[in-house]
Amino acid sequence: MDRSNTVGARGTESVVSLCFEREMPSAEVERIKQRLGARAALVVPATVGAAWDRARQLGFSKSSRPEVGALMATLAAAVPASGRILELGTGVGVGLAWVVHGLHDRADVEVVSVEVDREKSDLVSCAGWPEWVSLVVGDAREVLPDLGTYDLIFLDIPGALKESVVGGAVSALRPGGQLLIDDMNPYWQRRMPGEHPVDRRDPDGLVDDPRVVCALLRYSSGMILATRKSA
């Protein structure tokens, strides 16, 4: 939820983000907005709420944060007609739910999500996804070369494994396609004093790849957004 407020004579505006762990009735959201003077609220889709419930039941704490999920949904909505979206790291389906939310009622986009843990993938598969969603069980490093090309790739596999997949993910991007890497804060925050993050051979080495243009998004859990050049 965003809150806008006026402070002092200069009219300085402050923005505050509030995240809730459960889906809230619209009337309750409106009451909170009015009480805080909020301009807008982040409405969590029911499918995302269900995925969060699965995460709590399993004690799974690595799901995408709401701010990241909202960005995923926004990028998914921009995928061209007959496009393809790939998620590497299904987890319990929170990110996947945001992607499906972003596509809304479109049926022209194919979504593929890869998870190495069969138990998690089987659990997610029971959530009732649209027919254009496919779940793949396997190691992203092994299956990625055989999955074809994509307009949007969301890379959310654990820790050091990210670096081993980044190059292949860029190769799988179509011209103009975008790659979003999540959970970069652990890399950026552990660098030595005075050391620029791109000097590390971690996933943020992506910024040196001549095939893409990158933006480092230093909010929420930390992200890199890269776009594949047309030539």
Helices and strands as residue ranges (DSSP letters): E 2-3, E 6-7, E 12-13, H 26-36, E 38-40, H 46-58, H 66-77, E 84-88, H 94-103, E 110-115, H 118-125, E 133-137, H 140-143, G 144-146, E 150-155, H 161-171, E 173-181, H 185-188, G 197-199, G 203-208, E 212-217, E 223-228
